[in-house]
């Protein structure tokens, strides 16, 4: 969650005109990555966890 907090802090530093564009996209992606990993882990199957890691990597790029 440290990464999420750092990205939110960086997004806050962007210009006001980016507040709902790039900054919003950065915040959503930062929150989505750990959420996908947690959801994949909660399913209890290695195959599901791997699939959610792939989804997380797509949000991260």
Buried (B, 14 or more C-beta within 10 A) or exposed (E): EEEBEEBBEEBEEBEEEBEEEEBEEBBEBBBBBEBBBEBBEEEEEEEBBEBBBEBBEEBEE
